[in-house]
Amino acid sequence: MARPHVSGFLDKFVRPLVAGGELHIGAPIPTPDVDRWESELPHASVELVAVDDARTSVLSTLVVRPPALVLERDDLALAAGLHNALFLVHPRAERWSVSDRQRRRIIDNALSLVSQPLTRSRTRVMARHALLHNLFHLKRNDIVVSWWTGRARFQGQKPSARLTAWPSVRRVREDITVVDFDELLAVPDTAPIVATLLRRTPLTQLLDSHPGAPPLHWEDAVFLLRDAELARAIAYRLVPDVQPREQVVGPARLAAAFEQMLERAPEEADVRAVTAFLVHLSALYALGEIHLREINAKSPLISTVLAAEAAGQRPRGLTTLFALPGALATVDPRLATPPGIESIPALAARWRIHRAQTAELLSDAVIDALAQRLRRHLKGERRDPSEVVALPTRETESRT
């Protein structure tokens, strides 16, 4: 039996994973095949260029100048691990008589493939996101075809033309069921693989998510907030121009991850970076309302998402998101208001209205409790910039 070549994997799985299209799932990919494929990459230049062009196209909506991308072994390993995870939920896995022991071996192999080293390289982080940006949107169409004498079920496959011919005469009917992330990659066999995979692509977790996905681990992703261009792209993606309840879903998810971060022992600089970013997202909500007909009117968004009658429907983290500026005002006022707001009078007015309205809808106990948690982490006194850059005096020179 001929060994599979990397060109086939790139063309039938990696390229549609990046650019969209049908993913072809084959037999599980062992680690030795990935090692061999690395040496075969120079002989698959057509497929390789197609994949890297697709990844560059994905990044062109995030940064002005996407970096030059070259598919490497760790990219192949991540894609192969995802492929093996999808094999576990593929209908053919049952037909191929995969035993429980074999499934365990496939799971272990997939975990090994996706356990690539974490990276903080800007280029590698963006390359991994471009490869896996569709992860939360993978789905399978299951089709049931019924006709006058019987029915057939096709899972992730198109029915044959023979079965759908003469639809009016044979009374052919097609019922399509969409199987999404919950049933594909959030089941017990695949969930550990996906959780490990997502830690390798923190930019994907910041930009997108799914209710069934594992929570973000801020310590893995906070370094991205120190890249101004990427942080700006993340913020704008998180606050889309949609209905109020949909606008707060992404930021609330990150605020919920921030709550978990406060339960651990993160670096104070990391806590400051995340709090500043979440406060900036709150400022974007205010910025979106500076053109209201009545500048002093209450915020329609806050009235909708923080209404008392909708308290039971609030997504986790939403209360922390809106309470954070008020809590920071008593802990570290420098973080409570994004810099530059006062330079835009209309924005400053909306910001004050947002803060007053939030304090009115959330109890003082909620804000005080959050402030208490923040005090455990925001302890250090930051030096004045003039002290940091001051030239040494003669006394200090003589001491040295």
C-alpha positions in Angstrom: 0.0 0.0 0.0 1.4 3.4 -1.0 2.2 5.7 1.8 0.2 9.0 1.7 2.1 12.0 0.5 2.0 15.4 2.2 0.6 17.0 -0.9 -2.6 15.1 -0.5 -3.0 16.1 3.1 -2.3 19.8 2.3 -4.8 19.8 -0.6 -7.6 17.8 1.0 -7.4 18.8 4.6 -5.2 21.8 5.4 -6.2 24.1 2.5 -10.0 23.7 3.1 -9.4 24.0 6.9 -7.9 27.5 6.2 -9.8 28.7 3.2 -13.1 26.9 3.8 -14.6 23.9 2.0 -15.0 20.2 2.6 -12.4 18.5 4.8 -11.5 14.9 3.8 -10.9 12.7 6.8 -8.9 9.6 6.3 -7.2 7.0 8.5 -5.4 8.3 11.7 -2.1 10.0 11.0 0.8 8.5 13.0 3.7 10.7 14.2 6.2 9.1 11.8 4.1 10.2 8.9 4.3 13.8 10.1 8.1 13.5 10.4 8.3 12.1 6.8 5.9 14.8 5.5 8.3 17.5 6.8 10.9 16.3 4.4 8.4 16.1 1.6 7.3 19.7 1.8 9.8 21.0 -0.8 8.2 18.6 -3.3 4.6 19.9 -2.6 5.3 23.5 -3.6 1.9 24.0 -5.4 -0.2 22.9 -2.4 2.2 24.6 0.0 1.8 28.0 -1.7 -2.0 27.6 -1.8 -2.1 27.0 1.9 0.2 29.9 2.8 -1.7 32.3 0.4 -4.9 31.3 2.2 -3.3 32.0 5.6 -2.0 35.4 4.4 -5.5 36.2 3.2 -6.9 35.4 6.7 -4.3 37.7 8.4 -4.9 40.6 6.0 -8.0 41.5 7.9 -6.1 41.7 11.2 -2.8 43.4 10.4 -1.7 45.9 7.7 1.3 43.8 6.6 0.9 40.1 7.3 4.3 38.4 7.8 5.7 36.0 5.3 4.5 32.5 6.3 6.1 29.2 5.6 4.4 26.0 6.7 6.6 24.2 9.2 6.5 20.9 11.1 4.6 22.2 14.1 1.9 23.4 11.7 1.7 20.0 10.2 1.6 18.4 13.6 -1.3 20.7 14.8 -3.3 20.0 11.7 -2.6 16.2 11.9 -3.7 16.2 15.6 -7.0 18.0 14.6 -7.5 15.5 11.8 -7.1 12.6 14.2 -9.6 14.2 16.6 -12.1 14.5 13.8 -11.5 10.9 12.8 -12.7 9.9 16.3 -16.1 11.4 15.6 -16.3 10.3 12.0 -19.0 7.8 11.1 -16.5 5.6 9.3 -14.6 5.0 12.6 -17.3 2.6 13.6 -17.3 0.8 10.3 -13.6 0.3 10.5 -14.1 -1.6 13.7 -11.9 0.7 15.9 -11.6 -1.0 19.3 -11.5 0.9 22.6 -7.8 0.2 22.8 -7.2 1.6 19.3 -9.3 4.7 20.2 -7.1 5.3 23.2 -4.0 5.0 21.1 -5.5 7.5 18.6 -6.3 9.9 21.4 -2.9 9.7 22.8 -1.3 10.2 19.4 -3.5 13.2 18.7 -2.6 14.7 22.1 1.1 14.2 21.3 0.8 15.9 18.0 -1.0 19.0 19.3 1.3 19.3 22.3 3.7 21.6 20.4 5.7 24.1 22.4 3.9 27.3 23.3 5.2 30.3 21.5 5.2 34.1 21.9 6.7 34.8 18.5 4.4 37.2 16.7 4.8 35.4 13.4 4.2 32.0 14.8 1.2 33.1 16.8 -0.4 34.6 13.7 0.6 31.6 11.6 -1.2 29.2 14.0 -4.3 31.4 14.1 -4.5 31.5 10.3 -4.3 27.8 10.3 -6.9 27.2 13.0 -9.2 30.2 12.7 -12.1 28.1 11.5 -11.9 25.6 14.4 -15.0 26.8 16.1 -17.0 26.8 12.9 -16.3 23.2 11.8 -19.5 21.4 11.1 -20.9 18.2 9.5 -24.0 17.9 7.4 -25.9 14.7 8.0 -28.5 14.0 5.3 -31.4 11.6 5.5 -32.8 10.8 2.0 -36.3 9.2 2.0 -38.2 8.0 -1.1 -41.3 6.0 -1.7 -39.8 2.6 -0.9 -37.1 3.4 1.7 -34.6 5.8 3.3 -30.9 6.2 3.7 -28.7 8.2 6.0 -25.4 10.0 4.9 -23.2 11.4 7.7 -20.9 14.0 6.3 -21.3 12.7 2.8 -23.4 13.7 -0.2 -26.1 11.3 -1.3 -25.5 9.5 -4.6 -27.3 11.0 -7.6 -29.1 7.6 -8.1 -31.0 8.1 -4.8 -32.0 11.7 -5.5 -33.0 11.2 -9.1 -36.7 11.9 -10.2 -37.6 13.7 -7.0 -41.2 14.4 -7.9 -41.9 10.9 -9.2 -40.2 9.0 -6.5 -41.2 11.5 -3.7 -37.6 12.1 -2.7 -37.1 14.2 0.4 -33.8 15.3 1.9 -33.6 16.3 5.6 -30.4 17.9 6.7 -29.1 18.0 10.3 -26.1 20.2 11.1 -23.6 18.8 13.6 -21.5 21.6 15.0 -18.6 22.1 17.4 -20.5 20.8 20.4 -21.0 17.3 19.0 -17.7 17.2 17.1 -15.0 18.6 19.3 -16.6 19.0 22.7 -17.3 15.4 23.4 -15.2 13.4 25.9 -12.9 11.8 23.4 -12.0 15.0 21.6 -12.3 17.7 24.3 -8.8 17.2 25.8 -7.3 17.3 22.4 -9.0 20.6 21.5 -8.2 22.1 24.9 -4.5 21.3 24.3 -4.7 22.6 20.7 -6.3 25.9 21.7 -3.6 26.7 24.2 -1.2 26.7 21.2 -3.2 29.4 19.4 -4.2 32.1 22.0 -5.0 34.6 19.3 -7.8 32.3 18.0 -9.2 32.1 21.5 -9.2 35.9 21.9 -10.8 36.6 18.5 -13.4 33.8 18.5 -15.0 31.1 20.6 -17.9 28.8 21.1 -20.1 28.1 24.2 -18.8 24.5 24.3 -15.1 25.5 24.0 -12.7 25.4 26.9 -12.2 28.8 28.8 -9.4 31.1 27.9 -6.3 31.0 30.1 -5.3 34.6 30.3 -1.7 33.9 31.3 -1.2 32.2 27.8 -2.6 35.2 25.9 -1.9 38.4 27.8 1.3 39.0 25.8 -0.8 39.7 22.8 -2.3 42.7 24.5 1.2 44.3 24.5 1.2 44.3 20.7 -0.7 47.5 19.8 -1.8 46.3 16.3 -3.0 42.9 17.4 -4.7 44.3 20.6 -6.6 46.8 18.4 -7.7 44.1 16.0 -8.9 41.9 18.9 -10.9 44.8 20.5 -12.6 45.7 17.2 -13.5 42.0 16.6 -14.9 41.6 20.1 -17.3 44.6 19.8 -19.2 44.1 16.5 -22.0 46.3 15.2 -24.9 44.0 16.2 -27.7 43.8 18.7 -26.8 44.7 22.4 -26.9 41.2 23.7 -24.7 39.9 20.9 -22.2 42.8 21.4 -21.4 41.8 25.0 -20.9 38.0 24.4 -17.2 38.2 23.5 -16.1 40.8 26.1 -18.1 38.9 28.8 -16.3 35.7 27.9 -12.9 37.4 28.4 -14.1 39.0 31.7 -15.2 35.5 32.9 -11.7 34.3 32.1 -10.3 37.3 34.0 -12.4 36.2 37.1 -10.6 32.8 36.9 -7.3 34.6 36.5 -7.8 36.5 39.8 -8.3 33.1 41.6 -4.7 32.1 40.6 -1.4 33.9 41.3 -0.7 35.9 38.1 2.0 38.5 37.6 0.8 42.0 38.6 1.8 43.3 35.2 -0.4 40.7 33.5 -3.4 41.7 35.7 -2.8 45.3 34.9 -2.7 44.6 31.1 -5.9 42.6 31.2 -7.8 45.2 33.3 -6.7 48.0 31.0 -7.9 46.0 28.0 -11.3 45.2 29.5 -11.7 48.9 30.4 -10.8 49.8 26.9 -13.6 47.5 25.6 -16.0 49.4 27.9 -14.8 52.7 26.3 -15.7 51.3 22.9 -19.3 50.8 24.0 -19.3 54.5 25.0 -17.7 55.5 21.8 -20.4 53.8 19.8 -23.0 56.1 21.4 -21.4 59.5 20.9 -23.8 60.2 18.0 -27.0 59.6 20.0 -29.5 62.3 19.4 -29.6 63.1 23.1 -26.0 63.1 24.4 -27.2 62.9 28.1 -29.6 60.0 27.5 -29.0 56.7 29.3 -27.2 54.0 27.4 -29.6 51.7 25.4 -27.0 48.9 25.6 -26.5 49.0 29.4 -30.2 49.3 29.9 -30.7 46.1 27.9 -27.9 43.9 29.2 -27.9 45.0 32.8 -31.7 45.2 33.3 -32.8 43.7 36.5 -35.5 41.5 34.8 -32.7 40.0 32.6 -30.3 39.2 35.4 -30.8 35.5 35.0 -29.9 35.7 31.3 -26.6 37.6 31.7 -23.7 35.7 30.3 -21.0 34.8 32.8 -18.5 37.7 33.2 -20.8 40.4 32.1 -21.2 41.9 35.6 -17.4 42.0 36.1 -17.0 43.6 32.7 -19.2 46.6 33.5 -18.3 46.8 37.2 -14.5 46.8 36.6 -14.1 50.6 36.0 -16.0 51.4 39.2 -14.0 48.9 41.2 -10.7 50.2 39.8 -11.6 53.8 40.7 -11.1 52.8 44.4 -8.1 50.5 43.8 -6.0 52.3 41.1 -7.7 55.2 39.5 -5.1 55.3 36.7 -6.6 52.1 35.3 -10.2 53.1 35.8 -10.4 55.5 32.8 -8.7 54.8 29.4 -6.2 57.6 28.5 -7.3 60.2 26.0 -11.1 60.1 26.8 -11.1 63.6 28.1 -9.7 64.9 24.8 -13.1 64.0 23.1 -15.8 65.8 25.1 -18.6 63.7 23.6 -16.9 60.5 24.6 -16.1 61.8 28.0 -19.8 62.6 28.6 -20.9 59.2 27.4 -18.3 57.5 29.6 -19.5 59.3 32.7 -23.1 58.4 31.9 -22.1 54.7 31.5 -20.4 54.7 34.8 -23.3 56.3 36.6 -25.8 54.0 35.0 -23.7 50.9 35.8 -23.5 52.0 39.4 -27.2 52.4 39.5 -28.0 49.0 38.0 -25.3 47.0 39.9 -25.2 47.0 43.7 -22.4 48.6 45.7 -21.7 45.1 47.1 -20.8 43.8 43.7 -18.4 46.6 42.9 -16.8 46.4 46.4 -16.4 42.6 46.1 -14.6 43.0 42.8 -12.4 45.8 44.2 -11.4 43.6 47.1 -10.3 40.9 44.7 -8.3 43.4 42.7 -6.5 44.7 45.7 -4.9 41.3 46.2 -3.1 41.6 42.9 -2.7 45.4 42.3 -0.3 46.1 45.2 2.8 47.6 43.7 3.2 51.4 43.6 4.3 52.3 40.1 7.2 54.9 40.0 6.6 58.3 38.4 8.0 58.3 34.8 10.2 61.4 35.7 11.9 59.3 38.3 12.6 56.4 36.0 14.2 58.5 33.3 16.0 60.9 35.7 19.8 61.3 35.1 22.0 60.1 37.9 23.2 62.8 40.3 26.7 63.4 41.4 26.0 61.5 44.7 24.9 58.4 42.9 27.9 58.7 40.5 30.3 59.0 43.4 28.8 55.9 45.1 29.4 53.9 41.9 
